[in-house]
Amino acid sequence: MRIYIITMDDPIQTYDFIKEIIDAKKDEIVGLAIPKGNRLTLSKGKSKYTYVLSLLLIMGPWHFFKTSVKTVFHKIKKKLFALGISKDPSIAAYAESNGIPTLSITTPNSKKFRTHLETLDIDVIINQSQNIVKKELLSIPKIGVLNRHNALLPKNRGRLTPFWVALNGETETGVSIHFVEEGIDSGDIVVQKKYEVKKRDNFNSIVKKNYTIAAKAMIEALDILEKEEFNYISNDDDKATYNTTPNLNEAIQYRKKRIKSFFS
């Protein structure tokens, strides 16, 4: 099977997720592209500063600090690499070390990039960028475009789902590997992994648990598609719930809930 990966260059969780897939499937991966954008890329009208403050409240000061430091050091290492002083820390460099061609692109929806993909005879695209993929790109792979979603679809479609799981006190969550359609997180589910949410779980622990199982779930999905075992799980629109990016008031509500939990 011929696989193409579109992904953020993110050192927090995405790097290890993509690395594990490369380690398992490097002989089948025909390319990797990194578009512009990162986890702070928001839709128009959304304040990045308010979102960062919300993340501070959601993650807590210590986890927010650790994540920020890791992100800053990643950017410094990339600048040092450009000066010839340090190794390239990017996932693109890791892909290239495994013989996988890489591209830096503006958006996966550009005509130039789509034209390039059409020459590669691709079966599956894995999309882990912040871009909403348009139908012209969705039609290129023979089997489809796959996404990792940090929730049990069709429930909790949308952004930052571990936050909503924690805020709403849900007792079960997990990871869904699903086909990408033009709708929001609406394609058929190939693999779904569930686990129990413990009383003491929070946003950070849920994210960590999700990424512990995410790459294995994606690899399992690729194996299923390669064997043509097309027994998909329904992603029923009628049962769907949707989440938006948390606002500051919702982040404050979550932090109050976490403080209260320490005394209960």
N, C-alpha and C positions, 0 to 999 in steps of 0.2 A: 504494500500500500504506500502511496506517495502523500506525504504530509507536509503542510506548510504552516508555520507559526507566525502570528502577528501578536506582538506583546509590548508592554511597557518595559522600560529599563528601570525596574524598581528593586532596590536592595532589601526591602523589608520582608516581603513574603513571596513576591512573584519570581525573584531570581531562583530560589530553591525549588519552587514549583516547576518552572520551565526546565531547570537543570535536571531534575529527576526524570522528566519526560525525554529529554535529550539522551540521558544515559540509557534509557530503556529502548528508545526508538531511533537512535541516530542514523542507522542504516536506511531508514525509511523517510527521514526528514530531508526535504529537497531545498529548503530555504527558511530564513527567519527575517522578519522585518520589524523595525522599531519606529512607530510613528511619533510625531511630536505629542506632548501631553503627559500628564502624570495623575496621581490620585487626587490632586487638588484642582484638576480640570473640571469646571462646573458648567452647567447650562447658563445661558444668558440671563442676566438679572440677579444671579446669585452672588453674594459677597464672599470672596475668598477669605477675607479677614474674619468675618463672622463664622465661617466654616471652621477655620483653624481654632478659634476660641471654643467652638462647640466640641471639636475633637479633643482639646485639652480637658474639658469637663468630662467627656465620655471616657477617655483613656485613663485619666488621672495624671497628676504631674510627673510621676516617676516613669511610667510607660511612655508618656508623650515626650519626655526628655530623651529617653533611650532611642526612640524612633527618630527624633529630630537629629540627634548626634550621628546616628548611623547614616541618615540621608545626607547630611552635610559632608561627612567623611567620604561617602561615595562620590559626591560631586568634586571634592578636592582631589581624590585619586584620579578622576577622569581628566581634570585640568593638568595634573602632574604627568599623566600619560601623554597628553597632547604636547607637553614640553620634553618628552623623552626621558622622564625621570622615574616613572613608576609603571607597573603593569596595568593593562586595561582591565578595570573591574567589572565591565559590563557583561550582560548575558550574551551580547553579540560576540564578544571576544571568546567566551566559552564555546559558543556554537562554532565559531571559525576554527578553534583548536580541535574540534571534532569533525572537521571537513565539511561543515555546513555553510553555504554562501549566505551572507547577510546584506541587508539594505537598511539605510536610514531614510525614512520617507516623511512627508508632511502629513498625509492622511491615506489610509488604505482605500479610500473611495475615489482616489484620483484616477483619471483615465490612463495615465502613463503606467501606474502600478498595476492596474487591472490588465492592461495589455501584456505586461511582463508575466503575470500569473498565468495568463491564457496559453503561454508557450511551454508551461511546465507539466501539463497533463496531471493535475492535482486531483487526488481523491477526497482528501479532508483538509480543511483549514481549521486550526485552533486559534480563536481570537481571544486574547487577554489584554487588549488595549482598552483605552477609555473611549474609543470611537464607536458610534452607532453605525453598524455596517449596513450599507444600502443594497437594494435588490440586485443591482448590476454585479456586485461582488459575490453575493450569495449564490448566484447562478453559475459561478465558475467551477467550483469543485464538483466532481461526479457524485459524491455521497452527500456532502453538506459542510456547513460551518458549525463547529462545536464551541460551546462556552462552558466555563465552570461558574456555577452560581452558589453562593454561600447560604443556601436555605433549601427547604424541602418544597420545591415547586409542586403545584401551582401557588401554594401559599408563599407570601413574602417575596413577591416579585419587586424589582426595583433596587435601590441603592442602600449600601451599608446595612445589610440585613441582620448581621449579628447584633447590632444596636437595638433593632426593633424586637428581636427575639428576647433579649435581656430586659428591655423596658416593659414588655408586655407579659413577662413572667411565663413564657412558654416552656413546656416540660420536655419538648423534643425538637431537635433540629438536625442539620446535616448538610450534605453537599449534593447538588444535582449537576450532572453533565448532560447538557441538552443541545438540541439543534437550535441554531439562531434563525429566527424569522424576522419579518419587518416589525412585528409587535414586540412589546417589552417582555423579555424572558418567556416567550410563549411557545417555543418549539417543543416537539416530542422529547421526552427524557430517555436517554440511553442507559444511564446508570444513576442510581440514587443510594447514598450511604447515610444511615440514620444513627443517632446516638441520643442518650438521655441528657437533658440539661439539669445539672445538679443545682441545689439551692444556692451554693456559694459561687457558681459560675457567674462571670461577668462578661462584658464586651471583649476584653483582652483574651480571656481563657477560651471563649467560644471561637474567636478568630484563630487562635493557635490550634485548637482541636480540628477546625475545618481544614486548615492547611496541612495538618498531619495526614489526613486521608485524601486530600484533593488530587494530588498527582497520581496516586494509586487508582483512584476512581477514573481519571482521564485515561490512563493506560489500559484499564479494563474496558473502557468504552471503545477505545481504538481496536482492541483485540476482538470485541464483539462485532464491530463493523467489518473488520477484515475477514472474519469467519462467516459474515452475512447472516448472523443470528439476530434478525430484526424483530425482536419482541419488545417493542418500546413501551414505556410507561406513559399513560395519558397525562398531558399537561392541560387540563380542562379549564377553559376560560371562565366557565360558570362557577368554579370553585376558587378562582384566583383572588388574592388580596394584593394590594399595591402599597409600596412605601416610597416616600420622597426622601430627599436629603434632609437629615434632622436639622431643625432650626435651633436657635439659642435657647428658647424656652423649653423645648423638648430635651435638650442636653442638660439643662438645669434640673428638670424634673427627674431625669435619670440619675444625676449625681445625688440628689436628695434621697432617692430610693436606695442607692448604694450605701450612703451614710447610715440610713435607718436600719439597713440589714445587719450592720455590725452590732446593733444593740438588741436584736431580736433573737 
